């Protein structure tokens, strides 16, 4: 079988790819691997388990809880909370591991499982590989030592998680948000309660959309992947700006008062300058991925800041930050990590810090974001192709070489297989939008013919 873990946990269509049996088995394996890694340190292990509002999360949560408890792990069920809240609570409660059930920005039929180690940190590839190996071994019928009697795990609801997480967010803010009117699009997702409450307690006047999750409407025409509703609402309500999350609220994109999008690169630029001013941007460096707009790199250089680029995925951004002691990193898609206050991308925290900067400076978000100029960038997702052959196709390699020759030094090409979906992403940047679109469409056609 292929590797179960992608760039952000195990993900697939719930009850088809991601079954209750798989969720239970992976949870047992995770308990065994983390125990073997010395995480439990001789005491009875504890896990924090949360989920987004997807209907399938209800039965998958039951399976995960059953698997953990059957392996002798006590479980604290925190219910529907954002991914960064589960990560935070895993650390704050001294738990040995955390589990989040979510497919993030994916459509409702999908779901996923993300594991966190002690402290709320995502697992390294090596630990994921070991979990997968143990799961496959047990799946073949290999016996394992099951606890009995008092040795089985106990399951409790932990209802204080929401208030505890909000208190953490508010404790991070450098200043209040009084006088700001902000529209929040919660994507009918995990932050539907958390984010409006946090912004309101911080002093903002809050207008919410996409905040009525019913288990079926998550990410449906709203949230960070569908900004049109937020743009219209910001203009209609004459708000200072708007914030959009995805289904598990580890992302944040924004819309300024004119209805123009402010993407993750621009948010990083605004926060980088704020953190440098406050003396918290260690080494005057920001970490981003190869998908970042060339305009972001040019803006950071113009401001005297350094940029480190990694492979796509917030886990790789985080690895670089931890290895070199950097404080800020993120992705164009809106995953922003402020390492002093979070172990993963946190959409609510990012939105709050962005609002705090607007309130502190008295400048509009449009003005703050103008520190960088986005070069035209076209991204085309090509589905239903063999993404594993992106790097080995001679036909595709020749097409990319020709495109790069055409663009010269004023643009670039990036082809990347998605780590969470069965598709290939074609990204082209150029000084002219029409040229970028033409080259991207041509390459997308080659991807279809060469890998289809």
C-alpha positions in Angstrom: 0.0 0.0 0.0 1.1 3.6 -0.5 2.2 5.8 2.4 -0.9 6.6 4.5 0.4 9.9 5.8 0.5 12.9 3.5 1.8 16.4 4.2 -0.9 16.9 6.9 -1.8 13.6 8.5 -4.0 10.9 7.0 -6.8 12.2 4.8 -9.4 10.8 2.4 -13.2 10.3 1.8 -14.7 9.4 5.2 -16.1 5.9 5.4 -14.5 5.0 2.1 -10.8 5.8 2.3 -10.8 6.8 5.9 -12.8 4.1 7.7 -13.6 3.6 11.4 -11.4 0.5 11.3 -8.5 2.6 9.9 -9.0 5.3 12.5 -9.1 2.8 15.4 -6.0 0.9 14.1 -4.0 4.0 13.6 -4.8 5.3 17.1 -3.7 2.0 18.6 -0.5 2.2 16.6 0.1 5.8 17.6 -0.2 4.9 21.2 2.3 2.1 20.9 4.8 4.1 18.9 4.7 7.1 21.1 5.1 5.0 24.2 8.1 3.2 22.7 9.6 6.6 21.9 9.6 7.3 25.6 6.8 9.9 25.5 4.9 8.3 28.4 7.9 8.3 30.8 6.5 5.5 32.9 3.1 7.1 33.8 -0.4 6.4 32.5 -0.6 8.1 29.1 -3.2 10.8 28.3 -4.5 12.0 24.9 -6.5 15.1 23.9 -8.9 14.4 21.1 -10.8 17.1 19.1 -12.6 17.4 15.8 -14.1 19.8 13.3 -17.9 19.7 12.8 -18.1 17.3 9.9 -20.8 14.7 10.4 -18.2 11.9 9.8 -16.1 13.2 12.7 -18.7 11.8 15.1 -18.1 8.2 14.2 -14.4 8.7 13.5 -14.0 10.3 17.0 -15.6 7.3 18.5 -13.2 5.0 16.7 -10.1 7.0 17.7 -11.3 7.2 21.3 -11.9 3.4 21.3 -8.5 2.7 19.9 -6.7 4.9 22.4 -8.6 3.6 25.4 -8.1 0.0 24.3 -4.3 0.7 24.3 -4.4 1.9 27.8 -4.6 5.7 27.1 -6.8 8.0 29.1 -8.7 10.3 26.7 -9.8 13.9 27.2 -12.5 14.7 24.6 -12.5 18.4 23.9 -15.2 18.3 21.2 -15.4 20.7 18.2 -12.3 23.0 18.4 -9.8 24.3 15.9 -6.7 22.3 15.1 -4.4 24.8 16.9 -6.6 24.7 19.9 -6.1 20.9 20.2 -2.4 21.4 19.7 -2.3 24.1 22.4 -4.3 22.0 24.9 -2.1 19.0 24.2 0.8 21.1 25.5 -1.0 23.0 28.2 -2.6 19.9 29.8 0.7 18.0 29.7 -0.9 15.3 27.5 1.3 12.7 25.8 -0.4 13.0 22.5 -3.2 14.9 20.7 -5.5 13.8 17.9 -7.4 16.1 15.6 -10.1 14.8 13.2 -10.4 17.2 10.3 -9.8 17.5 6.5 -9.0 21.2 6.9 -10.1 23.1 3.7 -11.3 19.9 1.9 -14.9 19.4 1.0 -17.3 17.9 3.5 -17.1 14.2 2.4 -13.4 14.1 3.3 -12.0 13.8 6.7 -8.6 13.3 8.2 -6.5 12.4 11.3 -3.6 14.5 12.6 -1.5 13.4 15.5 0.4 15.7 17.9 3.3 14.6 20.1 3.8 15.9 23.7 3.9 19.6 23.7 1.4 19.8 20.8 4.0 19.4 18.0 3.3 17.6 14.7 5.1 14.3 14.3 8.3 13.9 12.3 8.2 11.8 9.2 10.1 9.0 11.1 7.4 8.7 13.7 4.6 8.7 11.2 6.4 5.9 9.3 6.7 3.9 12.5 3.0 4.4 13.3 2.2 3.2 9.8 4.4 0.2 10.1 2.9 -0.8 13.5 -0.6 -0.4 12.0 0.2 -2.6 9.1 1.7 -5.3 11.4 -1.4 -5.3 13.6 -3.6 -5.3 10.5 -2.2 -8.6 9.5 -3.4 -10.2 12.7 -0.1 -9.9 14.6 -0.9 -10.0 18.4 -0.3 -7.1 20.7 -0.6 -6.9 24.5 -4.0 -5.5 25.3 -4.6 -4.1 28.8 -7.5 -5.5 30.8 -9.3 -4.5 33.9 -8.1 -1.3 35.4 -5.4 -1.1 32.7 -7.8 0.1 30.0 -8.0 3.8 29.3 -10.7 6.0 30.7 -12.6 8.6 28.7 -13.8 12.0 29.9 -15.2 15.2 28.4 -13.0 18.2 28.9 -15.4 21.2 28.5 -13.0 23.9 29.7 -11.0 23.7 26.5 -12.7 26.5 24.6 -12.3 29.1 27.3 -8.8 28.0 28.1 -7.8 28.4 24.4 -9.5 31.8 24.1 -7.7 33.0 27.3 -4.4 32.0 25.7 -5.2 33.9 22.5 -6.1 37.1 24.4 -3.0 36.8 26.5 -0.9 37.0 23.4 -2.4 40.2 22.0 -0.1 43.3 22.4 -3.1 45.7 22.4 -6.9 45.7 22.3 -9.1 46.0 19.1 -11.5 48.7 20.3 -12.9 50.7 17.5 -12.5 48.1 14.8 -15.4 46.6 12.9 -14.4 43.1 11.5 -16.3 40.5 9.5 -15.4 36.9 10.3 -16.1 34.0 7.9 -15.8 30.8 9.9 -16.4 28.4 7.0 -19.1 26.7 9.0 -16.1 25.0 10.7 -14.3 24.4 13.9 -13.8 28.1 14.9 -17.5 29.1 14.6 -17.6 29.7 18.4 -14.0 30.4 19.2 -13.1 33.1 16.7 -16.1 35.5 17.2 -15.8 35.1 20.9 -12.1 35.9 20.9 -12.4 39.0 18.7 -15.4 40.3 20.7 -13.6 39.9 24.0 -10.6 41.7 22.5 -12.9 44.8 21.9 -13.8 44.5 18.2 -17.3 44.9 16.7 -17.8 41.5 15.1 -20.1 40.5 12.2 -20.1 36.8 11.4 -20.9 34.7 8.3 -20.4 31.0 7.8 -20.8 30.4 11.5 -23.7 27.9 11.6 -22.1 24.5 11.1 -24.5 21.6 10.7 -22.0 18.9 9.9 -22.6 19.1 6.2 -21.9 22.7 5.2 -18.2 23.0 6.2 -16.2 25.0 3.5 -19.3 25.0 1.3 -18.9 28.2 -0.8 -17.4 30.0 2.2 -14.2 30.3 4.2 -10.6 30.9 3.1 -11.1 28.9 -0.2 -14.2 31.0 -1.2 -13.7 34.6 -0.4 -16.5 36.2 -2.4 -19.1 36.2 0.4 -16.6 37.8 2.8 -15.6 40.5 0.2 -19.2 41.4 -0.3 -20.0 41.4 3.5 -17.0 43.7 4.3 -18.1 46.2 1.7 -21.8 46.0 2.7 -21.1 46.6 6.4 -18.4 49.1 5.7 -16.1 47.1 7.9 -12.4 47.8 8.5 -11.5 44.4 7.1 -12.5 40.8 7.1 -10.9 37.5 8.2 -11.6 34.1 6.7 -10.7 30.7 8.2 -10.8 27.2 6.8 -12.6 24.2 8.2 -10.2 23.6 11.1 -9.1 27.2 11.4 -5.3 26.7 11.0 -5.5 29.2 8.2 -6.2 32.9 7.9 -6.8 35.0 4.8 -8.0 38.6 4.9 -10.0 41.1 2.9 -9.3 44.8 3.2 -12.0 47.5 3.4 -12.3 47.8 -0.4 -12.9 44.1 -0.7 -9.5 43.2 -2.0 -7.9 40.0 -0.9 -4.9 40.0 1.5 -3.2 36.7 1.2 -0.8 34.8 3.4 2.3 36.4 2.0 1.0 39.9 2.7 -0.1 38.9 6.2 3.4 37.6 6.8 4.9 40.8 5.6 2.6 42.9 7.9 3.4 40.7 10.9 7.1 40.6 10.2 7.4 44.4 10.3 5.3 44.6 13.4 7.4 41.9 15.2 10.7 43.6 14.1 9.4 46.8 15.6 8.5 45.0 18.8 11.9 43.2 18.9 10.4 39.7 18.6 11.4 38.8 15.0 14.4 36.7 15.9 17.4 37.0 13.4 15.3 39.5 11.4 14.2 36.4 9.3 10.9 35.1 8.0 10.4 31.5 6.8 8.1 30.8 3.8 7.7 28.1 1.2 8.7 28.0 -2.5 5.1 28.9 -3.3 5.5 32.4 -1.9 5.0 35.1 -4.4 8.3 36.6 -5.7 6.9 40.0 -4.6 7.1 38.8 -1.0 10.8 38.0 -1.3 11.5 41.4 -3.0 9.5 43.2 -0.2 11.4 41.5 2.6 14.8 42.3 1.0 13.7 45.9 0.6 12.9 46.1 4.3 16.3 44.6 5.2 14.8 41.2 6.3 16.0 37.8 5.4 13.8 35.1 3.8 14.3 31.3 4.2 12.2 29.2 1.8 11.2 25.5 2.4 9.2 22.8 0.7 5.5 23.3 0.6 3.7 22.4 3.8 3.6 24.2 7.2 5.3 21.3 8.8 8.5 22.1 6.8 8.2 25.7 7.7 7.9 24.7 11.3 10.9 22.4 11.1 13.1 25.2 9.7 11.8 27.6 12.4 12.6 25.2 15.2 16.0 24.2 13.8 17.3 27.7 13.4 15.4 29.6 16.1 13.1 31.7 13.9 9.9 33.2 15.3 7.7 33.8 12.2 6.9 31.7 9.2 4.0 30.6 7.0 2.5 29.9 3.6 0.7 32.0 1.0 -2.4 29.9 1.7 -2.7 31.5 5.1 -0.9 29.0 7.4 1.0 31.4 9.7 3.1 30.2 12.6 4.1 32.5 15.4 6.3 30.1 17.2 6.5 31.9 20.5 2.7 31.4 20.9 1.7 28.4 18.8 3.1 25.1 17.6 1.2 25.1 14.4 -0.6 27.5 12.0 -3.3 29.3 14.0 -5.9 31.2 11.9 -7.6 32.9 14.9 -4.3 34.0 16.4 -3.1 35.3 13.0 -6.3 37.3 12.5 -6.1 38.8 16.0 -2.5 39.8 15.5 -3.3 41.4 12.2 -6.2 43.3 13.8 -3.9 44.4 16.6 -1.5 45.9 14.1 -4.3 47.8 12.4 -5.5 49.1 15.8 -2.0 49.9 17.0 -1.0 51.9 13.9 -4.3 53.5 12.9 -3.5 52.5 9.3 -5.9 50.6 7.1 -5.1 47.0 6.3 -4.8 48.0 2.6 -2.1 50.5 3.5 -0.2 48.0 5.7 -0.4 45.3 3.1 1.0 47.6 0.4 4.4 47.0 1.7 4.6 44.2 -0.9 3.4 44.1 -4.5 2.2 40.8 -5.7 3.5 39.7 -9.0 0.8 38.1 -11.2 0.5 34.4 -10.2 -1.7 31.8 -11.8 -2.4 28.5 -10.0 -4.1 25.6 -11.8 -5.0 22.4 -10.1 -5.0 19.4 -12.5 -7.0 16.5 -11.0 -7.1 12.8 -11.9 -3.5 12.4 -13.0 -0.6 10.2 -11.8 1.0 12.8 -9.5 3.8 10.4 -8.6 5.4 10.9 -12.1 5.7 14.7 -11.9 9.5 14.5 -11.5 10.1 11.6 -13.9 8.1 12.6 -17.0 10.4 13.6 -19.8 7.6 15.3 -21.7 6.7 17.4 -18.7 10.3 18.3 -18.0 10.8 19.5 -21.5 7.6 21.7 -21.3 8.8 23.2 -18.0 12.2 24.0 -19.5 10.6 25.7 -22.5 8.3 27.7 -20.2 11.2 28.9 -18.0 13.1 30.0 -21.1 10.1 32.0 -22.2 9.6 33.7 -18.8 13.3 34.4 -18.3 14.2 36.3 -15.1 10.8 38.0 -14.7 8.9 34.9 -13.7 9.1 31.3 -12.5 7.4 27.9 -12.8 6.5 25.4 -10.1 4.9 22.0 -10.5 3.9 20.2 -7.3 1.9 17.1 -6.5 -0.6 17.8 -3.8 0.2 16.1 -0.5 -3.5 15.9 0.5 -5.4 15.5 -2.8 -5.1 13.5 -6.0 -3.9 16.4 -8.2 -1.0 18.3 -9.5 -0.6 22.0 -8.9 0.8 24.2 -11.7 2.0 27.6 -10.6 3.3 30.3 -12.9 4.5 33.8 -12.1 5.2 36.5 -14.6 5.4 40.2 -14.8 2.2 40.1 -17.0 -0.9 38.3 -16.0 -1.8 37.2 -19.5 1.6 35.7 -20.0 1.3 33.9 -16.7 -2.1 32.5 -17.6 -1.1 31.4 -21.0 2.0 29.5 -19.8 0.0 27.9 -16.9 -2.8 26.7 -19.1 -0.3 25.3 -21.6 1.6 23.4 -18.8 -1.7 22.2 -17.4 -2.6 20.6 -20.7 0.8 18.9 -20.8 0.3 17.6 -17.3 -3.0 16.1 -18.4 -1.6 14.5 -21.5 1.7 13.3 -19.9 0.3 12.1 -16.6 -3.3 11.3 -17.3 
